[in-house]
Amino acid sequence: MLRKTSLLLLGAVAGAAVTLAAIEPSKLLLNSARAAQADTYRALVLFGDVLERVRAHYVEKPDDSKLIESAISGMLNGLDPHSSYMDSRSFRYMEAETRGEFGGLGIEVMLENGFIKVVTPIDDTPAAKAGIRADDIITHLDDEPVQGLTLDQVVEKIRGPEHSVIRLRITHKGDEAPIEIAITRAKIQVRSVRMKVEGSDVGYIRITQFTEQTTDGLRTAIMEITNQIPNDKLKGYVIDLRNNPGGLLDQAISVSGAFLDHGEIVSTRGRDPEETERFNARSGDLTKGKPVIVLINGGSASASEIVAGALQDHRRATLVGTRSFGKGSVQTIIPLGSGN
């Protein structure tokens, strides 16, 4: 406990003085917590007041559930570009994507400065065939501006019935004038891993995203390569992660482990020390120590960066390409309410 000390503060009027006693730190913290709690309650009262005024005076009668949903979305969008609220329909879309089958154009997008930025087009999809590129900015969908819409609202507009057409107004990185592209929606069936033999002695493996099928697809690709090239002639592997927007964390860990015998792959740290997790290689090097080159670019994000970083840190692979996207966060899905 601190010894109480008198402090002399000079007032605005000459000769005026006030004597104060120092307060114990624990009481200062308690008062600070109470003040913060009071501020939170005042803000909630203000929110309730705004909600009631919108319900009572807006020119058209609003949908209460949409008002609350928009408020929740706005709160989460204000945290960072990657946190968001998903209703039951959005959650089903997300599950379909991680399974590797969904409908739409085949682009990974994010919200940036009120506009939609393309993280990457997925190989062999309508978006890729139409010339959509990583870092493109989408400003309009069917002549409707995207500014002011949430990411989930934009994704919902991009998706639609197979064979239907949507018009995108986009600006390529480095260009000033926007262009319009009409794209026909299709059922997107993502084969996340492809392979081929280059020059009769190098195994090339392309990973387009990290879905539930990726690790099994990688094992199959390595097996097919070793069946086509005798081990004494196989010089090594090229793992292509360019324009791979990421996906499931467990798949990034198991893919990394396919090239490592031991060592830490990635660690995650949260606000509380108990949330720290470390993931280590377990499966063993399926390539039996053959040289590995990993290709990355600005469209390589999230899980792709985990794999590339882990293999580089353990001196297991050489990275070739350009700077990756730079998303160093892991997103956790937190179910709410009854699941509706």
Wavefront OBJ file of the C-alpha trace (Angstrom):
o trace
v 0.000 0.000 0.000
v 1.330 3.457 -0.880
v 1.916 6.003 1.884
v -0.562 8.851 1.529
v 1.155 12.019 0.307
v -0.186 15.550 0.181
v -0.039 17.382 -3.149
v -0.203 21.135 -3.587
v -1.941 22.377 -6.773
v -1.891 26.054 -7.715
v -5.306 27.387 -8.708
v -6.268 29.913 -11.362
v -6.650 32.667 -8.758
v -3.413 33.873 -7.216
v -2.885 32.540 -3.749
v -5.535 29.791 -4.032
v -4.370 26.300 -3.144
v -5.909 22.820 -2.873
v -4.480 19.935 -0.895
v -5.252 16.393 -2.185
v -4.425 12.942 -0.821
v -3.080 10.320 -3.209
v -5.577 7.535 -3.941
v -4.619 3.859 -3.773
v -4.026 2.290 -7.270
v -6.701 -0.380 -6.699
v -9.324 2.321 -6.117
v -8.187 4.182 -9.236
v -8.645 1.032 -11.326
v -12.080 0.384 -9.800
v -13.229 3.938 -10.509
v -11.890 3.699 -14.076
v -13.773 0.428 -14.671
v -16.974 1.926 -13.316
v -16.598 4.984 -15.548
v -16.027 2.774 -18.628
v -19.088 0.695 -17.737
v -21.168 3.842 -17.343
v -19.996 5.077 -20.762
v -21.006 1.734 -22.315
v -24.492 1.941 -20.788
v -24.887 5.528 -22.036
v -23.898 4.395 -25.529
v -26.434 1.539 -25.399
v -29.135 3.966 -24.305
v -28.194 6.193 -27.243
v -28.393 3.201 -29.605
v -31.851 2.331 -28.272
v -32.959 5.943 -28.737
v -31.720 5.994 -32.354
v -33.405 2.647 -33.056
v -36.751 3.870 -31.738
v -36.553 7.134 -33.685
v -35.767 5.256 -36.937
v -38.690 2.896 -36.312
v -41.035 5.779 -35.560
v -40.006 8.429 -38.098
v -38.244 6.843 -41.088
v -40.104 7.561 -44.321
v -40.814 3.848 -44.841
v -41.484 1.340 -42.099
v -38.186 -0.511 -41.591
v -37.705 -4.194 -40.866
v -36.616 -4.441 -37.205
v -34.536 -7.574 -37.735
v -32.639 -5.961 -40.635
v -31.941 -2.876 -38.516
v -30.412 -4.989 -35.740
v -28.499 -7.121 -38.243
v -27.060 -4.025 -39.907
v -26.008 -2.653 -36.529
v -24.225 -5.907 -35.657
v -22.526 -5.998 -39.052
v -21.378 -2.408 -38.671
v -19.909 -3.120 -35.241
v -17.901 -6.093 -36.506
v -16.817 -4.407 -39.741
v -15.393 -1.616 -37.616
v -12.994 -4.019 -35.908
v -10.958 -5.060 -38.953
v -11.504 -6.007 -42.636
v -11.959 -9.708 -41.826
v -14.458 -9.836 -38.934
v -18.084 -10.130 -40.021
v -21.531 -11.342 -39.072
v -23.085 -14.222 -40.998
v -26.746 -15.086 -40.978
v -27.786 -18.701 -41.527
v -27.746 -18.342 -45.319
v -24.270 -16.794 -45.359
v -23.043 -19.547 -43.070
v -24.352 -22.202 -45.460
v -22.530 -20.435 -48.319
v -19.311 -20.479 -46.303
v -19.703 -24.190 -45.544
v -20.225 -24.886 -49.251
v -17.047 -22.984 -50.123
v -14.915 -24.910 -47.653
v -16.326 -28.155 -49.064
v -15.106 -26.983 -52.481
v -18.452 -26.595 -54.271
v -20.587 -23.462 -54.570
v -22.383 -21.285 -57.099
v -21.312 -17.905 -58.441
v -18.394 -16.312 -60.300
v -15.399 -17.822 -58.532
v -13.725 -14.830 -56.870
v -12.460 -14.222 -53.356
v -13.248 -10.639 -52.276
v -12.795 -8.342 -49.294
v -14.107 -4.938 -48.228
v -11.615 -2.064 -48.512
v -12.405 1.651 -48.135
v -16.058 1.089 -48.950
v -15.335 -0.767 -52.193
v -14.875 -4.439 -52.973
v -11.329 -5.589 -53.632
v -10.618 -8.858 -55.418
v -8.216 -10.989 -53.397
v -7.978 -13.508 -56.205
v -10.008 -15.180 -58.953
v -10.179 -18.966 -58.630
v -8.668 -20.982 -61.464
v -10.964 -22.183 -64.259
v -13.988 -20.191 -63.076
v -16.076 -17.587 -64.948
v -14.238 -14.756 -63.145
v -10.794 -16.025 -64.124
v -11.872 -16.609 -67.723
v -13.373 -13.093 -67.916
v -10.048 -11.508 -66.984
v -10.733 -10.565 -63.360
v -7.396 -10.065 -61.570
v -6.136 -9.897 -57.992
v -6.362 -6.337 -56.590
v -9.162 -5.317 -58.991
v -11.634 -2.900 -57.377
v -15.330 -3.613 -57.964
v -17.426 -0.446 -57.739
v -20.780 -1.504 -59.253
v -22.833 -4.676 -59.625
v -25.534 -4.465 -62.314
v -25.180 -0.640 -62.244
v -25.775 -0.567 -58.469
v -22.885 0.949 -56.462
v -21.383 -1.346 -53.845
v -20.377 1.529 -51.569
v -22.416 1.317 -48.383
v -23.106 -2.401 -48.729
v -21.665 -4.976 -46.337
v -19.384 -7.705 -47.625
v -22.114 -10.301 -47.096
v -24.577 -8.212 -49.131
v -22.095 -7.962 -51.984
v -21.389 -11.708 -51.935
v -25.127 -12.402 -52.000
v -25.525 -10.178 -55.070
v -22.582 -11.830 -56.839
v -24.072 -15.267 -56.315
v -27.126 -16.293 -58.281
v -28.718 -18.960 -60.468
v -26.468 -20.890 -62.810
v -26.368 -19.395 -66.372
v -27.605 -15.977 -65.180
v -25.553 -12.910 -66.102
v -24.180 -10.162 -63.865
v -22.385 -6.966 -64.940
v -19.376 -5.790 -62.956
v -17.786 -2.363 -63.165
v -14.162 -2.767 -62.142
v -10.896 -0.886 -62.136
v -7.683 -2.805 -62.741
v -4.763 -1.936 -60.494
v -2.740 0.843 -62.152
v -5.588 1.880 -64.470
v -7.672 5.004 -63.988
v -10.664 4.276 -66.202
v -13.125 1.596 -65.038
v -14.377 -1.087 -67.396
v -17.561 -3.151 -67.470
v -17.511 -6.927 -67.716
v -20.540 -9.176 -68.128
v -20.021 -12.617 -66.580
v -22.276 -15.659 -66.694
v -22.630 -17.379 -63.336
v -21.823 -21.069 -63.103
v -21.696 -23.841 -60.549
v -18.226 -23.583 -59.102
v -16.647 -26.943 -58.374
v -13.200 -26.244 -57.082
v -10.588 -28.924 -57.515
v -8.155 -27.478 -55.031
v -5.095 -29.525 -56.096
v -3.754 -30.214 -59.591
v -0.469 -31.749 -60.681
v 1.680 -32.320 -63.723
v 5.238 -33.322 -64.557
v 7.495 -30.573 -65.891
v 10.468 -31.479 -68.062
v 10.305 -35.171 -67.093
v 12.003 -34.611 -63.714
v 10.095 -31.946 -61.727
v 6.739 -32.366 -60.020
v 4.471 -29.323 -60.296
v 1.576 -29.077 -57.807
v -0.968 -26.252 -57.962
v -3.072 -25.580 -54.827
v -5.904 -23.125 -55.566
v -7.384 -22.919 -52.049
v -7.501 -24.822 -48.774
v -10.727 -26.827 -48.552
v -11.607 -30.064 -46.785
v -10.212 -31.936 -49.798
v -6.806 -30.247 -50.051
v -4.544 -32.496 -47.958
v -5.934 -35.668 -49.530
v -5.516 -34.072 -52.953
v -1.902 -33.189 -52.158
v -1.087 -36.739 -51.053
v -2.637 -38.092 -54.257
v -0.661 -35.585 -56.364
v 2.648 -36.540 -54.730
v 1.863 -40.229 -55.234
v 1.032 -39.702 -58.913
v 4.261 -37.759 -59.455
v 6.392 -40.451 -57.814
v 4.638 -43.066 -59.942
v 5.546 -41.143 -63.106
v 9.112 -40.175 -62.185
v 11.594 -42.645 -60.651
v 12.965 -41.383 -57.350
v 16.546 -41.191 -58.623
v 15.439 -38.893 -61.493
v 13.016 -36.692 -59.514
v 14.782 -33.365 -58.921
v 12.130 -31.798 -56.718
v 8.738 -30.120 -56.460
v 7.238 -26.760 -57.352
v 4.259 -25.872 -55.134
v 2.209 -23.102 -56.737
v 0.268 -20.995 -54.213
v -0.162 -17.940 -56.443
v -3.625 -16.361 -56.165
v -4.571 -18.840 -53.451
v -6.831 -16.872 -51.058
v -6.496 -19.343 -48.163
v -9.146 -21.389 -46.419
v -9.146 -23.845 -43.524
v -6.415 -23.559 -40.890
v -6.254 -27.312 -40.243
v -5.616 -27.903 -43.945
v -2.788 -25.355 -43.983
v -1.218 -27.168 -41.031
v -1.531 -30.635 -42.582
v -0.270 -29.425 -45.977
v 2.782 -27.891 -44.285
v 3.308 -31.112 -42.359
v 3.407 -33.053 -45.621
v 6.827 -31.463 -46.277
v 8.183 -31.490 -42.708
v 9.344 -34.189 -40.302
v 9.153 -32.018 -37.189
v 8.961 -28.451 -35.922
v 6.377 -25.758 -35.282
v 4.224 -24.816 -38.260
v 2.257 -21.908 -36.845
v 1.192 -20.423 -33.538
v -1.839 -18.294 -32.807
v -2.081 -15.719 -30.024
v -5.255 -14.149 -28.702
v -5.950 -11.462 -26.135
v -5.755 -13.952 -23.252
v -2.585 -16.040 -22.718
v -4.735 -19.208 -22.523
v -5.748 -18.670 -26.156
v -2.188 -19.228 -27.398
v -1.912 -22.382 -29.519
v 1.046 -23.992 -31.262
v 0.732 -26.495 -34.091
v 3.606 -28.833 -34.929
v 4.378 -31.085 -37.888
v 3.288 -34.697 -37.356
v 2.699 -36.474 -40.645
v 6.302 -36.555 -41.884
v 7.862 -35.439 -45.161
v 6.019 -37.190 -47.991
v 8.575 -35.908 -50.522
v 11.482 -37.656 -48.732
v 13.576 -34.497 -48.519
v 13.427 -33.538 -52.198
v 14.005 -29.805 -52.918
v 10.850 -27.667 -52.861
v 10.122 -24.283 -54.461
v 6.976 -22.393 -53.414
v 5.495 -19.807 -55.794
v 3.584 -16.883 -54.213
v 2.249 -13.471 -55.255
v -0.004 -10.676 -54.040
v -3.036 -12.955 -54.232
v -1.511 -15.544 -51.866
v -3.267 -14.974 -48.545
v -4.032 -16.442 -45.154
v -3.515 -20.224 -45.218
v -1.183 -19.863 -48.234
v 1.040 -17.562 -46.193
v 1.070 -20.025 -43.296
v 2.337 -22.797 -45.566
v 4.883 -20.600 -47.344
v 6.125 -19.100 -44.075
v 6.434 -22.437 -42.292
v 8.408 -24.066 -45.109
v 10.667 -21.029 -45.386
v 11.256 -20.795 -41.625
v 12.321 -24.443 -41.489
v 14.557 -23.970 -44.558
v 12.485 -26.613 -46.283
v 11.548 -24.515 -49.314
v 12.676 -21.532 -51.342
v 10.030 -18.874 -51.925
v 9.850 -17.360 -55.408
v 7.544 -14.564 -56.545
v 6.257 -11.270 -55.174
v 5.113 -10.066 -51.764
v 2.082 -11.976 -50.496
v -1.246 -10.450 -49.451
v -0.401 -10.002 -45.758
v -3.355 -11.449 -43.849
v -1.875 -12.727 -40.595
v -5.082 -13.522 -38.735
v -7.087 -16.652 -37.933
v -10.866 -16.281 -37.934
v -12.988 -18.219 -35.452
v -16.635 -19.044 -36.122
v -18.763 -18.378 -33.020
v -22.333 -19.777 -33.223
v -25.022 -17.478 -31.815
v -28.553 -18.068 -30.541
v -30.521 -20.971 -31.960
v -28.591 -21.061 -35.235
v -31.238 -19.222 -37.258
l 1 2 3 4 5 6 7 8 9 10 11 12 13 14 15 16 17 18 19 20 21 22 23 24 25 26 27 28 29 30 31 32 33 34 35 36 37 38 39 40 41 42 43 44 45 46 47 48 49 50 51 52 53 54 55 56 57 58 59 60 61 62 63 64 65 66 67 68 69 70 71 72 73 74 75 76 77 78 79 80 81 82 83 84 85 86 87 88 89 90 91 92 93 94 95 96 97 98 99 100 101 102 103 104 105 106 107 108 109 110 111 112 113 114 115 116 117 118 119 120 121 122 123 124 125 126 127 128 129 130 131 132 133 134 135 136 137 138 139 140 141 142 143 144 145 146 147 148 149 150 151 152 153 154 155 156 157 158 159 160 161 162 163 164 165 166 167 168 169 170 171 172 173 174 175 176 177 178 179 180 181 182 183 184 185 186 187 188 189 190 191 192 193 194 195 196 197 198 199 200 201 202 203 204 205 206 207 208 209 210 211 212 213 214 215 216 217 218 219 220 221 222 223 224 225 226 227 228 229 230 231 232 233 234 235 236 237 238 239 240 241 242 243 244 245 246 247 248 249 250 251 252 253 254 255 256 257 258 259 260 261 262 263 264 265 266 267 268 269 270 271 272 273 274 275 276 277 278 279 280 281 282 283 284 285 286 287 288 289 290 291 292 293 294 295 296 297 298 299 300 301 302 303 304 305 306 307 308 309 310 311 312 313 314 315 316 317 318 319 320 321 322 323 324 325 326 327 328 329 330 331 332 333 334 335 336 337 338 339 340
